[in-house]
């Protein structure tokens, strides 16, 4: 799927169905002149239901669906016949979708489990027919309940990709290259900043046919939490990652400073991000000789508060060790 087809933010109006009216019919047939009330109940209005679909990974199919309307309940009729229920409408979304009330920005619920279904707009209840209201003092009630009106909402669907490992780094740090080497994903790779404009997911194959999911998001720049660059828009995609893999190129002027800037952007966006497991990968290490690498290790041992590893995606160096570190952290 191309970058242009990745849609992770959709606004729409949803309307359930009206409940059907109860009938106020009085029974009449040959030889029965006054048969009494026999009006049936109205049918329930249709629900609008958000349903998890594990085969989806984007909201593209909802991009141009601005109005979702469920069916109305049918009215009751004679002979205590109840009206049919209105048609329920299912809105399929990928796992990791957050549903918000657009007007209040309040989170209504999140879809995170396969097969999960949540009603976002409840259909109106059908009205009771007049036979419910007969009594010893009122044997021919000529009234019935109207159906309960529909429910209408403006909602926002917001996708946060579900991945085990999230790649965090500045633009052009080699995140897409690493994803393409470790997985079968084919992200766009080029020698300029912000080559990646949309999140990419890939499945990393580990020993004994075990796998885990890795996500590459557009590069973060200083000030991303305030809306600079593309980082703020996509920072939510790493909120659900179990491990954050910080990718910092070996030719960076100050590796510790870059790590601190990235960490500070995550903290300002959402302080809970700091509770996640963190690993630093020093990329493009094929540019270093052994002597320079040894010097950097001495510095990093004193400066970095988290585990780190030297890797090169192009030269295939340190990738097996990296997968071991990630797998160990995921299963700790």
Helices and strands as residue ranges (DSSP letters): G 3-5, E 9-15, E 48-52, G 60-62, E 67-69, E 89-93, E 97-101, E 107-111, E 117-121, G 130-133, E 152-159, E 165-168, H 175-182, E 200-205, G 207-209, E 211-216, G 224-226, H 231-234, G 235-238, E 243-249, H 255-269, G 271-275, E 277-283, G 285-287, H 290-303, E 308-310, H 319-330
